[in-house]
Amino acid sequence: MSNDKPISISLFAGAFGLDLGIEQAGFHTVSVVEIDSDATKTIVRNRPHLAESAVPRDIQQVSAQTLLQEGGRVLDLGRALRPGEVDLVTGGPPCQPFSTAGKRQSIGDPRGSLFMDFMRIIAEVQPRFFIMENVRGLLSAPIRHRPHSQRGKGFLPLEPDEMPGVALRLILAEIEKVGYSVIYNLLEAADYGVPQSRQRVIFIGSRDNEPLSFPLPTHCEDGTNLPKWHTLQDAFAGLVDSKPEFIPYSESRIKYLKLLKTGQNWRYLPDELKQEAMGGAYNSGGGKVGFYRRLAWDKPSPAVTTSPHQKATDMCHPEKLRPLSVRECARIQTFSDGWVFYGSTTSKYRQIGNAVPVQLARAIGEHVYKLITQESVKSLTNVTIAGCSAAP
């Protein structure tokens, strides 16, 4: 084939965060699938060679043969790619109900979700490897959620599909059915140079049962044996954002935010104003750390959300009375300043918040690239949810 780089196909591509990191690791993306119109326009603006495939389309309506044909045209082969010729397929099948944020609901059987279309493409394209990304909640998600008020003494025991982790077990079984070996782990983006504390479950699958592993962290929270985590101040270094794009706060929100200093949240409001500011949320459970939150310069950002101006997930600038701008959120997600997002401000926030941090994707991509080229790798053999307990 005329291309001298490993070939990748992207499913659920979004704003291309995962794929940018994969590209930086040495791969060549030849086809994408994404249903969101603005996200596809973002891809085309920045990667014109993907104009044929970067059109809004539902993965349920896309065949593997179509993707292989598109890949062959991008590579100018004069034919479609054949099953087995693609090195890597990437994607994060949307599974919002797995999220640990907010009220957990029934997720339904993964075998009836878009995850199965991801596996259908894997089975038919037969890439040498795949990378699948998902939220932390997947590790413990049941298929059917029983409210805590209906558990324990006086209630029937949990049924098999209500048990924690059953969704993950089904996913692993489906991967095994298509003949792939797989490993998975919970990775902290800050451990890989991202100025943001963001945890994601990463799966790496192999068609040929090759040895699989994860990359070693490059950074550490306390800086004892690796460079310290990057901070928000690091993220914004050198940023020129003379006309920041953001959704302004209401005057009622500014009333309280202007009373807070860098790194503070609603708990630092005067006692007589706390209940007034929080409204009904004042008596609700949980830490509520995102309410009226001014970010700290000397720490990594919290996980960038799709709505940094929302009351419960506030990402207020450390010094200014506004939420983080679109470009500031992109910096935290380690997009380059030259990456152009298409759409309204709301749409840009959504695209950025849903993306995989580019630097995390690059670290994973570089590791898989070395597996493909059979270079020696230092691999993660032990990982915890936070900290630096990795051993080579």
C-alpha positions, 0 to 999 in steps of 0.5 A, spaced: 500 500 500 502 507 498 501 509 505 507 508 510 503 509 516 499 504 520 492 505 518 486 507 523 478 508 522 475 512 527 468 510 530 464 515 534 469 520 532 466 527 535 471 533 535 477 528 533 480 528 540 482 521 540 484 521 533 488 527 533 492 523 539 492 517 535 495 521 529 500 524 533 502 517 535 504 516 527 497 513 525 493 515 519 486 516 519 482 514 513 475 514 515 470 516 520 463 515 523 460 521 527 452 523 527 453 530 530 453 535 524 457 540 527 462 535 529 463 532 522 464 540 520 469 540 525 473 534 522 472 537 515 475 544 516 481 541 519 482 534 515 479 536 508 482 529 506 476 526 510 470 530 507 467 524 504 466 520 510 465 526 515 458 527 514 453 526 519 451 518 519 448 513 524 453 508 525 447 503 525 446 504 517 454 504 516 457 498 513 464 495 514 465 495 506 463 502 506 469 504 511 474 500 507 472 503 500 473 510 503 479 508 506 482 505 499 480 512 496 483 516 501 490 512 500 489 512 493 489 504 492 485 504 486 481 498 490 477 498 497 481 496 503 481 488 505 479 486 512 485 485 516 489 491 512 486 496 517 491 496 523 487 500 528 479 502 529 478 507 535 471 509 538 467 511 544 460 508 544 456 513 547 454 510 554 452 516 558 447 512 563 454 508 565 456 515 568 457 516 576 455 523 575 448 525 577 442 520 578 444 513 575 438 510 571 437 503 568 442 502 562 439 497 558 443 491 556 449 493 552 448 487 547 442 492 545 446 498 544 451 502 540 456 498 543 454 492 538 455 496 532 462 498 534 463 490 535 460 489 528 465 493 525 471 490 529 468 483 527 468 485 519 474 490 518 478 485 522 483 491 525 489 488 528 488 492 534 482 496 537 482 502 542 475 503 546 474 508 551 468 509 556 466 513 562 469 510 569 461 508 571 462 502 566 466 498 571 461 498 576 454 499 572 449 494 572 444 492 567 438 494 571 438 499 577 434 498 583 433 504 587 437 504 594 431 505 597 428 498 595 434 494 597 436 491 604 432 488 609 425 487 607 426 486 599 428 481 595 436 480 593 438 483 587 437 479 581 443 477 576 442 483 572 442 488 578 449 486 580 454 491 580 459 490 574 454 485 570 454 490 564 462 490 563 462 482 564 457 482 558 461 487 554 468 483 555 464 476 553 461 480 546 469 482 545 471 475 546 465 472 541 468 476 535 475 473 537 479 478 540 483 478 546 482 485 550 485 488 556 482 494 560 484 499 565 482 506 568 486 511 566 487 518 570 488 523 564 493 527 569 498 522 569 499 522 562 500 530 562 493 532 561 492 539 565 485 536 568 483 530 573 479 526 568 478 518 569 476 514 563 476 506 562 480 504 556 480 497 552 485 495 548 483 489 543 488 484 539 486 480 533 492 476 533 492 475 541 498 479 541 501 481 548 497 487 550 499 492 556 498 500 557 503 505 557 506 508 564 504 514 567 509 520 565 506 525 571 504 524 578 500 528 583 505 529 588 511 529 584 515 524 588 518 520 582 515 523 576 514 530 574 508 533 578 501 533 574 500 539 570 496 545 573 490 550 570 496 555 569 500 550 565 494 549 561 493 557 559 501 558 558 502 563 552 494 562 550 492 568 546 484 569 547 483 576 546 476 575 545 474 569 549 468 565 547 463 563 552 456 563 555 455 569 560 453 568 567 446 571 569 446 577 574 443 572 579 450 567 579 454 573 578 452 576 585 455 570 589 461 568 584 464 575 585 464 573 593 469 568 592 476 567 591 480 563 586 479 555 588 473 556 592 466 554 591 459 555 594 461 553 601 466 559 602 460 564 601 457 567 607 453 563 611 447 567 611 447 566 603 449 559 602 442 556 602 439 562 598 445 561 593 444 553 593 436 553 593 433 546 593 440 543 592 442 546 599 439 540 602 440 535 597 446 529 598 453 529 595 459 533 595 456 539 591 463 541 589 461 544 582 456 549 585 459 556 584 466 553 583 472 558 581 477 554 579 484 554 582 491 556 578 495 551 582 491 544 580 489 540 574 482 543 572 476 538 574 474 534 568 471 539 562 464 538 562 459 539 556 456 545 559 462 549 564 457 554 565 451 550 568 450 551 576 452 544 578 458 543 574 461 550 574 467 552 571 468 559 573 475 562 571 479 563 577 479 571 576 474 573 571 467 573 572 465 568 567 466 561 565 472 558 562 472 560 554 471 555 548 479 556 547 480 555 554 476 548 555 480 546 548 487 547 552 485 543 558 483 538 553 490 539 550 487 541 543 492 545 539 490 552 538 490 551 531 484 546 531 478 550 529 471 548 532 465 549 528 458 551 530 455 555 536 458 556 542 454 551 546 455 546 540 463 547 541 462 546 548 459 540 547 464 537 542 470 539 547 467 536 553 465 530 550 472 529 547 478 524 549 484 529 551 488 529 546 495 528 550 492 522 553 490 519 546 497 520 544 500 516 550 495 510 548 496 511 541 504 511 541 504 505 546 499 501 541 504 504 535 510 500 539 506 494 539 505 494 532 512 496 530 514 491 535 518 496 539 520 494 546 515 498 551 515 499 558 508 497 560 503 499 566 503 492 570 499 495 576 494 502 577 490 505 582 484 510 581 489 515 583 496 517 585 502 513 582 503 506 584 505 504 577 510 499 576 514 497 570 
